Amino acid sequence: MSAKPNILILMVDQLNGTFFPDGPADWLHAPNLKALAERSTRFQNTYTASPLCAPGRASFMSGQLPSRTRVYDNAAEFSSDIPTYAHHLRRAGYYTCLSGKMHFVGPDQMHGFEDRLTTDIYPADFGWTPDYRKPGERIQWWYHNLGSVTGAGTAEISNQMEYDDEVANFAVQKLYQLSRGLDERPWSLTVSFTHPHDPYVARRQYMELYENCDALQPTEAAYAFDDYDAHSQRIMLANDYTAFNITEENIRRSRQAYFANISYLDEKFGQILKVLEDTRQADNTVILFVSDHGDMLGEKGLWFKMSFYEGSARVPLMISAPGMLPGLVTTPVSTIDVTPTLADIAGVSMDEVKPWTTGESLVPLGAGGKRESPVAMEYAAEGSYAPLVCLRSGEWKYNRCLLDPDQLFNLETDPQEKTNLADDVNYQSVLEGFRHQADQQWDLQAFDAQVRESQARRWVVYEALRSGEYYPWDYQPLQKASERYMRNHMDLNTLEENQRFPRGE
């Protein structure tokens, strides 16, 4: 490989990392991901910075937690002055391009990408702002509800399928374009899909792959409402759980469709990776596969994300890159480590923003090194009444919120997180150690005040901007039709030569 390899990022939405113990689980029909896993460093215990789309993605792109990006929820603006991996790579001479979802909120819909091939699937304005001033309020028109579970099943087309079909199509076209060598710069292409995010609807051909799957029932059944922790109760209320009767068949169909959509995505990955091979770009391309957050998928009776439980917070991460050994890494890591990792792989310095970036390069771990620093997570969006924070270190996970009792889980002896050890006298020294680390990292009262200020501002701005003529921030892809195929300001002979790959065969 050259000093600056090409970089292909394959991103998915809401993919539960527990189904990737060492690459895709054996029972998943995902041949392309399994082939990629064989040549990748596989990070078994990767955690999102925040278990929700927009905050998780802003952190993934910037290497910073939501308390620094100020992207607290799905309607918080991602500020243009925060460098992303696209900025770092572009500044170092890369061509940077996005096909698909990144859930940017605000008037800047590029954040360092030179090209964006599709619009986003979700809105870019402040309309999805939660409100801590009204604890318990359920905003009916956009909050999650369990209709995704009761309505699970098959369809030939859906809103999300239409989107992901387009994302893959544009990515394939872009790889063909890049292969022609008309731009000599190294490239970074991010291809970001919206599946397997709910609603749990899949095409029949993929559903049939899982008709007799042994994983169609959760490992742990639902609890009685009063037996849940306080935050899980808030999530259930936000999801309007009392309005739906969830049957065993609903659960099976939802999980079947979810797994089916993993196979649907795997086929898309196969198309993209085949073009990479066919155009002779594979040998000089780093490939990174990741999700923004997970999905509880009925474990403990919980659905979607929004919590620090493993199904919601843990994501798959695989990297095929020079200097990183194929194999399994069990050390806990974070999605905020992606940006410094990409910079490290590409030989790009982040020194100028290093004091404000909390992520760490994964290249040393991928080369057999060690790492001791804990993984941090934050959540301050719908279903919460105050910010929640989490530290994951070794076998331990520690959760804190000023409204709730502390939680301490040993994931080695209790992988289902059933037993909170925070009140166990045998683990008080462990608990105090985590409390001290949390005190060093967070001022939760100040964090709460920042979130409330942001929410209040956005409610005013959103109402004002929806009064009178509305100017949307949603990205409008520019299709330069007059620069495609053959036009009369072009030389036909030059055009045909340039657009052919390979030439002279």
HELIX and SHEET records of a PDB file:
HELIX    1   1 GLY A   17  PHE A   19  5                                   3    
HELIX    2   2 PRO A   31  GLU A   38  1                                   8    
HELIX    3   3 CYS A   53  SER A   62  1                                  10    
HELIX    4   4 PRO A   66  THR A   69  1                                   4    
HELIX    5   5 TYR A   85  ARG A   91  1                                   7    
HELIX    6   6 GLY A  147  THR A  150  1                                   4    
HELIX    7   7 ASN A  159  SER A  179  1                                  21    
HELIX    8   8 ARG A  204  MET A  207  1                                   4    
HELIX    9   9 GLU A  208  TYR A  210  5                                   3    
HELIX   10  10 PHE A  225  ASP A  227  5                                   3    
HELIX   11  11 ALA A  230  ALA A  238  1                                   9    
HELIX   12  12 TYR A  241  ALA A  243  5                                   3    
HELIX   13  13 GLU A  248  ASP A  278  1                                  31    
HELIX   14  14 ALA A  282  ASN A  284  5                                   3    
HELIX   15  15 GLU A  299  GLY A  301  5                                   3    
HELIX   16  16 GLU A  310  ALA A  313  1                                   4    
HELIX   17  17 THR A  335  ASP A  337  5                                   3    
HELIX   18  18 VAL A  338  ALA A  346  1                                   9    
HELIX   19  19 ASP A  351  TRP A  356  5                                   6    
HELIX   20  20 VAL A  363  GLY A  366  1                                   4    
HELIX   21  21 VAL A  425  TYR A  427  5                                   3    
HELIX   22  22 GLN A  428  GLN A  441  1                                  14    
HELIX   23  23 LEU A  444  LEU A  465  1                                  22    
HELIX   24  24 ALA A  481  GLU A  483  5                                   3    
HELIX   25  25 LEU A  492  ASN A  498  1                                   7    
SHEET    1   A 8 ASP A 115  ARG A 116  0                                        
SHEET    2   A 8 TYR A  95  GLY A 100  1                                        
SHEET    3   A 8 TRP A 187  PRO A 196  1                                        
SHEET    4   A 8 ASN A   6  ASP A  13  1                                        
SHEET    5   A 8 THR A 285  SER A 291  1                                        
SHEET    6   A 8 LEU A 317  SER A 320 -1                                        
SHEET    7   A 8 THR A  41  PHE A  43 -1                                        
SHEET    8   A 8 GLY A 327  VAL A 329  1                                        
SHEET    1   B 3 ARG A 314  VAL A 315  0                                        
SHEET    2   B 3 THR A  46  TYR A  47 -1                                        
SHEET    3   B 3 VAL A 333  SER A 334  1                                        
SHEET    1   C 2 GLY A 153  THR A 154  0                                        
SHEET    2   C 2 VAL A 201  ALA A 202  1                                        
SHEET    1   D 4 VAL A 375  TYR A 379  0                                        
SHEET    2   D 4 LEU A 388  SER A 393 -1                                        
SHEET    3   D 4 TRP A 396  CYS A 401 -1                                        
SHEET    4   D 4 GLN A 407  ASN A 410 -1                                        
END                                                                             
